[in-house]
Amino acid sequence: MAKIKNMGTATMRFGEGVIVTGNASNPDGSDSGFNLVVSGNVKIADGADLIFQKGESETSFIQFKNSDDGSSYNAYFAYQAAEHIYISSGRGADFYLQQRTNVGGDPYTFPFRVFDDGRVKFEVGQSDGNASATDLPSDVIFNVSGSTDNNNNAVFGGNIITSGSLTTEENLIVAGKIGIGTDNPTHKLEVGGSISVGEYIYHRSDTDTFIRFQEDAINISAGNRSFIKIEEDTQDQISIGLDSSYGSDVFLSVSGSIGTGQDMSVFGGAVLVSGSLQVEQTASIQDFMMITVSADNTDLQTGTGLVTLRAPFGMELYQIPRASLTTNGTSQTTIDINVGGSTIMNTNKLIIDANEGTSTSASTAAALTTTTINDDNQITIDVDAAGTGARGLKVTLYYRRSL
């Protein structure tokens, strides 16, 4: 078959195209083994296409090789099935992209590299070819460089699904919610199963308020004070409001005192003790005692010692006694309380004003000179002034009993 050879600069035009079926020669005249050999540049004019046509089961290549190697190829583009195009760097080399913005100005960068073992690396602004070619660690198959400066971030627009573990060498910052074991978290962190905590759970920006987990123990602290401690030991213990634990024979301990101060332990319901109750310090019970001085159907009369009784136990009066009437008098009623033969009132006695039924509304408030009543002390009630028509006088003592 005739061959067309143009060794000069002449232009050759083919109005109906060119079909090449045989082998073309190399520039030195030797047989190339290829249908077309171009020793210069090839330009595809504007609006023209470069089309590779093949059979369905065939594979077509654009091959790159060294002139001194006719048996293997350095790299190639391959067109296999209609949807399959792949790239091979050839000879066990890496495939990478090399770019620069301005030719002759900006340095080359290497933004993407596929290593010969299939590992992949994306690097922004990597201008060192040797650094780009540095192998990834053996346990890394996909690497994306980036930073938290909003310039070099690796952004994934959809979900990231990992079939293995996810390890971060620095902080993991999440703007939304994290769901573990749940597809629809409603809080910043929601776990649909069990979690394991090494030791502390802190209140944010408040390092002295926390829940602390230790071996067989849980401690809840606020303001660096331990308020609840639960401990499993030879004797299980629950400590409330304690900075230190009691002995091994204590199951539940509550610190504080019952009184008007701030250190109070208050039980709103009943406290049931199935065993003994042991108090290391003073314990007391608040109660009251109502003493009937006169009948409801008889006018009140003045007199000393109208009622005499003995204290059944030691007590401490914690508020001013109260006097009351079932029928109000039209004039003032005055009452005195004596312990052991001496008044415990100062110059201001218990007074019920005219037309009033209780001393709590008296124009002059009563006052005590002592609040202590010892066990078996004699208590007497005097009426210094009886309101006209007053009936049914009663005196109430409010006391705290020591146990």
Helices and strands as residue ranges (DSSP letters): E 24-25, E 31-34, E 60-64, E 75-79, E 85-88, E 95-99, E 109-114, E 120-122, H 129-133, E 142-144, E 178-180, E 189-191, E 200-203, E 206-214, E 217-222, E 225-231, E 237-240, E 252-254, E 284-292, E 303-310, E 315-317, E 322-324, E 333-339, E 342-343, E 350-352, G 359-361, E 372-373, E 378-385, E 394-402
